[in-house]
Amino acid sequence: MNRLGAFVAGFFAALLFIVAGLGFYVIDRFDGPGPLTANTVVYIPPGTTMGDIARNLERDGVIEDSLVFRLGVRVMRVSRDLKAGEYMFPAAATMRGVVDILLQGKTVVRRLTLPEGISSAEAIALVRNAEGLVGEVTEVPPDGTLLPETYHYERGDRRVDLIQRMGAAMDQALAELWPKRQPDLPLAGPEEAVILASIVEKETGVPEERRIVASVFYNRLKKRMRLQSDPTVVYGLTGGVGSLGRPLTRQDLRLASPFNTYVIDGLPPAPIANPGRATLEAVLNPARTDYLYFVANGDGGHAFAKTLEEHNRNVGDWRKRQTGAE
C-alpha cells in the first residue's frame, strides 16, 4: 500500500473512530439522568419548532444540552411528532424520557371547581382568574344555568369554551334527572326544579337535610303558603353579586321584590344560585314529611316542625343558644 493509500485509510479509520465516539457520547448523554432535581412544569406553545423546543427545555433546566437533544430526536426520526402543550417532567428525566413525554402528548390537566350554590357572577370570576385559560368573557350567564362540579382543562383552552361546558353539564343533568322525578311534584317544568333547588342549596349545607328542606317547600306550595325563604330576600337585595354583609331586617322582609318569597306567592321568577347535582336530585325526589317550618338549630343544621307552635319553640331554643341563655 503506498503512502497515499495508507493516509486515506488511516484518515477514514480515525474519522470512524471519532464518529463512533461521538455516537457513544450522544447516546450516553441522551439516555443518562437529566439535571432536574424536582418535578417541573414546562409549557411549549403551539407552533414551536423542534429547535426552539430543545432550547426552551435547556433554558428551563429539563435537559443539559440542546444540541444532544436535537441529535437524539433526529436519530429517532420524530422531529415532527413532538406535541405542544404543558408538561410535567419528572426529576432526573432522561432526554429519551422527555421525548417520550412529548410524543405521548400527556399534558398537565388543570382543575377548576365550582362550589354548589355559587352565583354565575362568582363562577365567571373564578373562570376569569383561572391560570392557563385564554380569551375574554364578556357576558355572565343567568343563575341556574351552570352546573357546579370540578372541570378539567388544559393550558391554552378558551374561557368561553369552559363556560359552555358548564352550561352543557347543567342541561345534561336536568335531562337525566327530570324523567326520574316523583310524579306528584307541583312543578311546571325542569326550570322550576332549578329554581327550587337553588333555594334549597342556599338554605342548607347539610347533605342529609336537602330532601327534607325540599319537602318543607313542597308542603308549603301545596298548602298555598308563602315559602318565606331568607336567601331569596338576600338575592332580591344583591342580585346575586356579593354578599349582603349584614343580617336581614324586618324592613327587608317587606321589600317589594319578585324574589322576596315573604311577599310573593309561589316560586320566584328565576334561580337565585347554581344548584349542584345532589340538590337537583333531592328536589326531584324529596322526603315524605309533614314539616312546614324549619329554623337553624345552632349546630349547623336545622330543627323541623309540623306546626307553628312547635316552630316557635324551636325558634326560642335557637335564640337562647344565640344569646347563651339557659
C-alpha positions as CSV (number, residue, x, y, z in Angstrom):
1,M,0.0,0.0,0.0
2,N,1.5,3.3,-1.0
3,R,1.7,6.3,1.4
4,L,-1.4,8.0,0.0
5,G,-3.5,4.9,0.4
6,A,-2.2,4.4,3.9
7,F,-3.0,8.0,4.7
8,V,-6.5,7.7,3.4
9,A,-7.1,4.5,5.2
10,G,-5.8,6.0,8.4
11,F,-7.9,9.1,7.9
12,F,-11.1,7.2,7.5
13,A,-10.3,4.9,10.4
14,A,-9.7,8.0,12.6
15,L,-12.9,9.6,11.3
16,L,-14.9,6.4,12.0
17,F,-13.4,6.3,15.5
18,I,-14.4,9.9,16.1
19,V,-18.0,9.3,14.7
20,A,-18.3,6.2,16.8
21,G,-17.1,8.0,19.9
22,L,-19.4,10.9,19.2
23,G,-22.3,8.4,18.8
24,F,-21.5,6.8,22.1
25,Y,-21.2,10.2,23.8
26,V,-24.6,11.3,22.4
27,I,-26.3,8.0,23.4
28,D,-24.7,8.3,26.9
29,R,-25.9,11.9,27.3
30,F,-29.3,11.1,25.7
31,D,-30.1,8.2,28.0
32,G,-28.4,9.5,31.1
33,P,-30.1,11.1,34.1
34,G,-31.1,14.7,33.4
35,P,-30.4,17.8,35.6
36,L,-33.9,18.2,37.1
37,T,-33.9,17.9,40.9
38,A,-37.7,18.1,41.2
39,N,-40.7,17.6,39.0
40,T,-41.0,20.7,36.7
41,V,-43.8,22.0,34.6
42,V,-42.9,23.5,31.2
43,Y,-45.2,25.0,28.6
44,I,-44.5,24.5,24.9
45,P,-46.7,26.8,22.8
46,P,-48.3,25.5,19.6
47,G,-46.2,26.1,16.5
48,T,-42.9,25.8,18.4
49,T,-40.1,24.4,16.2
50,M,-38.1,21.4,17.4
51,G,-35.0,23.6,17.7
52,D,-36.9,26.0,19.9
53,I,-38.3,23.2,22.0
54,A,-34.8,22.0,22.6
55,R,-33.6,25.5,23.6
56,N,-36.6,26.0,25.9
57,L,-36.0,22.7,27.6
58,E,-32.4,23.6,28.2
59,R,-33.3,27.1,29.4
60,D,-35.8,25.6,31.9
61,G,-33.2,23.1,33.2
62,V,-35.0,20.0,31.9
63,I,-32.0,19.0,29.7
64,E,-28.4,19.9,29.8
65,D,-27.5,20.1,26.1
66,S,-30.0,21.2,23.4
67,L,-27.7,20.0,20.7
68,V,-27.5,16.5,22.0
69,F,-31.3,16.5,22.4
70,R,-31.8,17.6,18.8
71,L,-29.4,14.9,17.5
72,G,-31.2,12.3,19.5
73,V,-34.6,13.4,18.2
74,R,-33.3,13.3,14.6
75,V,-31.9,9.8,15.1
76,M,-35.3,8.7,16.4
77,R,-36.9,10.4,13.4
78,V,-39.6,12.0,15.4
79,S,-38.8,15.7,14.9
80,R,-42.3,16.4,13.5
81,D,-44.1,14.3,16.1
82,L,-43.3,16.3,19.2
83,K,-46.6,17.8,20.6
84,A,-47.1,21.2,22.0
85,G,-48.7,21.7,25.5
86,E,-48.0,22.0,29.1
87,Y,-46.0,19.0,30.5
88,M,-44.8,17.8,33.9
89,F,-41.2,16.4,33.6
90,P,-40.1,14.2,36.5
91,A,-36.9,14.8,38.4
92,A,-33.8,13.4,36.6
93,A,-35.8,12.7,33.4
94,T,-33.5,11.4,30.6
95,M,-33.7,13.1,27.2
96,R,-35.2,10.0,25.8
97,G,-37.8,10.1,28.6
98,V,-38.5,13.8,27.7
99,V,-39.0,12.9,24.1
100,D,-41.4,10.1,25.0
101,I,-43.5,12.5,27.1
102,L,-43.6,14.9,24.2
103,L,-44.6,12.2,21.8
104,Q,-47.4,10.8,24.0
105,G,-48.9,14.3,24.4
106,K,-49.9,13.6,28.1
107,T,-50.2,17.2,29.1
108,V,-50.8,18.7,32.5
109,V,-54.5,18.6,33.4
110,R,-55.7,21.6,35.4
111,R,-58.9,21.7,37.5
112,L,-61.4,24.3,38.3
113,T,-64.1,23.6,40.9
114,L,-67.4,25.5,41.1
115,P,-68.9,25.1,44.6
116,E,-72.5,24.3,45.0
117,G,-74.7,27.4,45.4
118,I,-72.3,29.7,43.6
119,S,-73.8,32.6,41.6
120,S,-73.0,32.9,38.0
121,A,-71.2,36.1,38.6
122,E,-68.9,34.4,41.1
123,A,-68.4,31.4,38.7
124,I,-67.3,33.7,35.9
125,A,-64.9,35.5,38.3
126,L,-63.3,32.0,39.0
127,V,-63.1,31.3,35.3
128,R,-61.5,34.7,34.6
129,N,-58.9,34.2,37.3
130,A,-58.1,30.5,36.4
131,E,-54.5,30.2,35.4
132,G,-53.8,28.9,31.9
133,L,-57.1,29.8,30.3
134,V,-57.2,32.3,27.4
135,G,-59.7,34.7,25.9
136,E,-62.1,37.2,27.4
137,V,-65.6,36.6,28.9
138,T,-68.0,39.4,28.1
139,E,-71.3,38.0,29.4
140,V,-72.4,36.4,32.7
141,P,-74.9,33.6,32.1
142,P,-78.1,33.6,34.1
143,D,-78.0,32.0,37.5
144,G,-79.1,28.4,37.5
145,T,-77.6,27.6,34.1
146,L,-74.1,26.4,35.2
147,L,-73.6,23.1,36.9
148,P,-71.3,23.2,40.0
149,E,-68.6,20.5,39.8
150,T,-64.9,20.1,39.0
151,Y,-63.9,20.8,35.4
152,H,-60.7,19.7,33.8
153,Y,-58.9,21.8,31.3
154,E,-55.5,22.3,29.7
155,R,-53.4,25.4,29.4
156,G,-54.5,27.4,26.3
157,D,-58.1,26.3,26.5
158,R,-60.6,29.2,25.9
159,R,-62.7,30.5,28.8
160,V,-65.8,30.7,26.7
161,D,-65.5,27.0,25.8
162,L,-65.2,26.1,29.5
163,I,-68.3,28.1,30.4
164,Q,-70.2,26.4,27.6
165,R,-69.2,23.0,29.0
166,M,-70.6,24.2,32.4
167,G,-73.9,25.1,30.7
168,A,-74.0,21.8,28.8
169,A,-73.3,19.9,32.0
170,M,-76.4,21.5,33.6
171,D,-78.5,20.7,30.6
172,Q,-77.4,17.1,30.7
173,A,-78.0,16.8,34.4
174,L,-81.6,18.1,34.0
175,A,-82.2,15.8,31.0
176,E,-81.1,12.8,33.1
177,L,-82.8,13.7,36.4
178,W,-86.1,15.2,35.3
179,P,-87.6,12.0,33.9
180,K,-86.8,10.2,37.2
181,R,-88.7,12.7,39.4
182,Q,-91.5,11.8,41.7
183,P,-94.8,12.1,39.8
184,D,-96.7,14.4,42.1
185,L,-94.4,17.3,42.3
186,P,-96.0,20.8,41.9
187,L,-93.5,21.9,39.3
188,A,-94.4,23.2,35.8
189,G,-91.1,22.0,34.3
190,P,-87.4,21.5,34.9
191,E,-86.9,25.2,35.0
192,E,-88.9,25.4,38.2
193,A,-86.9,22.4,39.6
194,V,-83.8,24.5,39.2
195,I,-85.4,27.5,40.9
196,L,-86.4,25.4,43.9
197,A,-83.1,23.6,44.0
198,S,-81.3,26.9,44.1
199,I,-83.3,27.9,47.2
200,V,-82.6,24.6,48.9
201,E,-78.9,24.9,48.1
202,K,-78.7,28.2,49.8
203,E,-80.8,27.1,52.8
204,T,-78.7,24.1,53.9
205,G,-75.2,22.9,53.6
206,V,-76.0,19.6,55.2
207,P,-76.4,16.9,52.6
208,E,-78.7,14.8,54.7
209,E,-81.1,17.7,55.0
210,R,-81.6,18.5,51.3
211,R,-84.6,16.2,50.7
212,I,-86.2,17.3,54.0
213,V,-85.8,21.0,53.2
214,A,-87.2,20.4,49.8
215,S,-90.2,18.6,51.4
216,V,-90.9,21.7,53.5
217,F,-91.1,23.9,50.5
218,Y,-93.3,21.5,48.6
219,N,-95.7,21.1,51.5
220,R,-96.0,24.9,51.7
221,L,-96.6,25.2,48.0
222,K,-99.3,22.6,48.2
223,K,-101.0,24.5,51.0
224,R,-100.5,27.8,49.1
225,M,-98.3,29.1,51.9
226,R,-95.5,31.5,51.0
227,L,-92.1,30.0,51.1
228,Q,-90.6,32.7,53.3
229,S,-87.0,31.9,52.4
230,D,-84.4,34.4,53.6
231,P,-81.9,33.6,50.8
232,T,-84.5,34.8,48.2
233,V,-84.7,38.1,50.0
234,V,-81.0,38.5,50.0
235,Y,-80.9,37.8,46.3
236,G,-83.5,40.4,45.7
237,L,-81.3,42.9,47.5
238,T,-77.9,41.9,46.0
239,G,-78.8,40.5,42.6
240,G,-76.5,37.6,43.4
241,V,-73.5,39.8,43.2
242,G,-71.5,39.7,46.5
243,S,-72.9,39.2,50.0
244,L,-75.4,41.3,51.8
245,G,-72.8,41.9,54.6
246,R,-75.4,42.3,57.3
247,P,-78.4,40.4,58.9
248,L,-81.8,40.8,57.3
249,T,-84.1,43.3,58.8
250,R,-87.9,43.4,59.1
251,Q,-88.0,46.1,56.5
252,D,-86.0,43.8,54.2
253,L,-88.7,41.1,54.6
254,R,-91.3,43.6,53.5
255,L,-89.3,44.6,50.4
256,A,-91.4,44.7,47.2
257,S,-89.3,42.3,45.0
258,P,-90.2,39.4,42.7
259,F,-87.6,37.4,44.6
260,N,-89.0,38.2,48.1
261,T,-90.8,35.0,49.0
262,Y,-92.2,36.7,52.1
263,V,-94.4,38.9,49.9
264,I,-94.9,36.8,46.7
265,D,-96.8,33.6,46.2
266,G,-95.1,30.5,44.9
267,L,-91.6,30.4,43.5
268,P,-89.5,33.4,42.5
269,P,-89.2,34.0,38.7
270,A,-85.6,32.6,38.4
271,P,-83.0,30.7,40.3
272,I,-81.0,32.5,43.0
273,A,-77.9,30.4,42.5
274,N,-76.4,27.5,40.6
275,P,-77.5,24.3,42.4
276,G,-75.4,21.1,42.4
277,R,-76.5,17.8,41.0
278,A,-77.1,16.3,44.5
279,T,-79.6,19.1,45.3
280,L,-81.3,18.8,42.0
281,E,-81.8,15.1,42.8
282,A,-83.1,16.0,46.3
283,V,-85.6,18.4,44.9
284,L,-86.9,15.9,42.3
285,N,-87.1,13.2,44.9
286,P,-87.9,14.9,48.2
287,A,-88.6,13.2,51.5
288,R,-92.1,12.5,52.5
289,T,-92.8,14.6,55.6
290,D,-95.5,16.8,57.1
291,Y,-93.0,19.6,58.0
292,L,-93.9,23.2,57.2
293,Y,-91.2,25.0,59.1
294,F,-87.5,24.9,59.9
295,V,-85.0,27.0,61.7
296,A,-81.3,26.8,62.4
297,N,-80.5,24.6,65.4
298,G,-77.2,26.1,66.3
299,D,-75.2,23.0,65.3
300,G,-75.0,23.7,61.6
301,G,-78.3,22.0,60.8
302,H,-82.0,22.8,61.3
303,A,-84.9,21.9,63.5
304,F,-88.0,21.0,61.6
305,A,-91.6,21.5,62.8
306,K,-95.1,20.5,61.6
307,T,-97.0,23.2,63.4
308,L,-96.3,26.9,64.1
309,E,-96.4,26.3,67.8
310,E,-93.7,23.7,67.6
311,H,-91.7,26.0,65.2
312,N,-91.9,28.9,67.7
313,R,-90.5,26.7,70.4
314,N,-87.6,25.8,68.1
315,V,-87.0,29.5,67.3
316,G,-87.0,30.2,71.0
317,D,-84.4,27.5,71.6
318,W,-82.3,28.8,68.8
319,R,-82.4,32.4,70.2
320,K,-81.4,31.1,73.6
321,R,-78.4,29.3,72.1
322,Q,-77.5,32.5,70.2
323,T,-77.6,34.6,73.4
324,G,-76.1,31.9,75.6
325,A,-79.1,32.0,77.9
326,E,-80.1,28.9,79.9
